[in-house]
Amino acid sequence: MVNTLFYKLANWYFTKNALPYWIILLIDCLIIYLSTLFSCVVMHRPGYVVEYFFEISALTGASLIFFILAFRLFHTYSGFIRYSSIYDLQRLALSMFTGCIMVLVALYIFRTENWLFPINGRDWALMALIATMLMFSVRMMVRAIYEKSMNPKGEHRIFIYGVKTGGVGLARFISDQPQYEDYEISGFVSDKEDSDKKYLMGKRIYVNNDNLVEIMKARHIEALMVSPLKIERLRNNEKLVNQLIEANIKIVFVSSSEEWDGSTPLDHVRLKEVEVEDLLPRAEIQVDMEANGAQFRNKVIMITGAAGSIGHELVRQIAVYKPKKLVLIDQAETPMHDVRLEMMQKFPYIDAQTVVTSITKIRHMRSIFKEARPDYVFHAAAYKHVPMMEDNPGNAIQNNCYGTRVIADLSVEFGVKKFVMVSTDKAVNPTNVMGCSKRLCEIYVQSLNKAIVEGKVKGITQFVTTRFGNVLGSNGSVIPLFREQIQNGGPITVTHPDIVRYFMLIPEACKLVIEAATMGKGGEIFVFDMGQPVKIVDLAKRMIKLSGAKNIEIRYTGLRDGEKLYEEVLNDGETTIPTHHPKIMIAAVREYEYEKAKEDEDILLELSYTYDDMAIVRKMKEIVPEYKSQHSKYEKLDK
């Protein structure tokens, strides 16, 4: 009978939003009154309380006015009791201490002996201590009852990976937030063997070993929530990741948009179920962006291809450092409009000029350079899709090669301090038109830099080139394609079972571009260490598993025109020179004479307007002898 009544009462309360705050206030006032009586018993004698019961009661009742003011001051009743935490204890302690001070000050001011006599300062101090602990105990009891009443079976059982600051902070965050009330923390995971069978926050610690996933399955664990300090370790533990995915155990990270400094409370982070991009193994990239970004302050920065994946991110990262002006160029109108709106919303204080034009329009580009006088140029504009350029080599030459030449020559003409070109790993031993066109761009800017250094061309511009592979989330990436194919029920199309690619996050790649721009002195080709290559079919399988979809077929369609199984970083015979940044190396490549490079580009440009694909590609192969076509109609030119 009693149990039934208690359950009905608990269920009534816990299905409400909250008890009225005045009920909680009455409970706390009662606790203060009873604590006062008890403190007098302890500090004096039981008979003392009986003798002065009326005086003690009257004085306590009057003092409640001051305690209520203190409660109001520290917002003691602003939260739900059912979600009380250690922070509520702090507020309670401060409010009780403040209330005692106000009572003692008031008693001192009025100096009424009859009021001073029953209760002295020591009684008030003991009362405050007892009352604070009782109030907090009531709140913890309510919280415990709530957790048992509303989630008796632990609807979603989870483990937390991490037992230090990050793991504990994450556990407290999950326990304190109403949106995670259905989650029951059933244990912690540690990488240290000596942590086995120890306890943290009342929950057992399990060692991260070969048995971990089996233990999680046996305990019906639905998700592994990962401490911010353990994300990189898990990402690079491919075996554990695969085991968790196979066992249908979700992996939850702190949102990648959030950065945690390792010390501040995890009060406002966002948790998200991981996607395949989050799990690709890669080493964390550390870049001193504040030092690098200082060079852009109060400078005019031009970014070509500003609406593309890399260009748009460069805009975001550079804008943070308050350049004097941003000149943003792209021929894609709608994406440029998106960039324009983003700049107006996030960086309204920056003079951002958005220009819809082609970098090949030399007269228009000259007028832009003449007006803006940029200090730095980041050249990210290019046609990049391999099959498209394989079918349109003339356009690849006109846009990629001639466009680069236009921007490079104007940079010299108008005294740009530094020109940074974004290249690609497809420029290494190219097997397709796109890759070869980017190699031709590298040759031209390198030879121009050499000519400036040797005094053959008058100018001050330093030309720096950066090479890296695929970036996650870029336009045309396989990941969005695979995601769409899974949503449509399949099949997922992969060109070849053995094809591999390097991947890097767009923000990480752009950080390295900026770092390279800072350290570059002119003429270098900076090569980024992109970690281990990823097998595309494994990527597809993992995406299927993470999606939870069933019966999704993987279909092999054959290599596309110009596509190769693996990308390279350096040409045969080339070596690298380390830099101060472990993820950036300098490629030691052969040098080209500017006049020869210029002459070759003139011939190629003229050929491009004939739209004779074979003649264009034949000349490209002549200039870049390491260009050997694969899976392409141009293979016969290599014989």
Buried (B, 14 or more C-beta within 10 A) or exposed (E): EEEEEEEEEBEEBBEEEBBEEEEBBEBBBEBBBBBBBBBBBBBBEEEBBEEBEEBBBBBBEEBBEBBBEBBEBBEBBEBBBBBBBEEBBEBBBBBBBBBBBBBBEBBEEEEEEEBBEBBBEEBBBBBBBBBBBBBBEBBBEBBEBBBEBBBEEBEBBBBBBBBEBBBBBBBBBBBBBEEBBEBBBBBBBBBEEEBEEBEBBEBBBBBBEEEBBEBBEEEEBBBBBBBBBBBBBBBBBBEBBBBBBEEEBBBBBBEBEBEBEEEEEBEEBEBBEBBBBBBBBBBEBEBEBEEBBEBBEEBBBBBBBBBBBBBBBBBBBBBBBBBEBBBBBBBBEEBBEEBBEBBEEEBEEBEBBBBBBBBBBBEBBBEBBEEBEBBBBBBBBBBBEBBBBBBBBBBBBBBBBBBBBBBBBBBBBBEBBBBBBBBBBBBBBBBBBBBBBBBBBBBBBBBBBBBBBEEEBEBEBBBBBBBBBBBBBBBEBBBEEBBEBBEEEBBBBBBBEEBBBBBBBBBBBBBBBBBBBBBBEBBBBBBBBBBEBBBBBBBBBBBBBBBEBEEBEBEEEEBBBBBBBEBBBBBEEBEBEEBEBEBBBBBEBEEBEBEEBBEBBEEBBEBBEEEEBEBBBEBBBEBBEBBBBBBBBBBEBEE
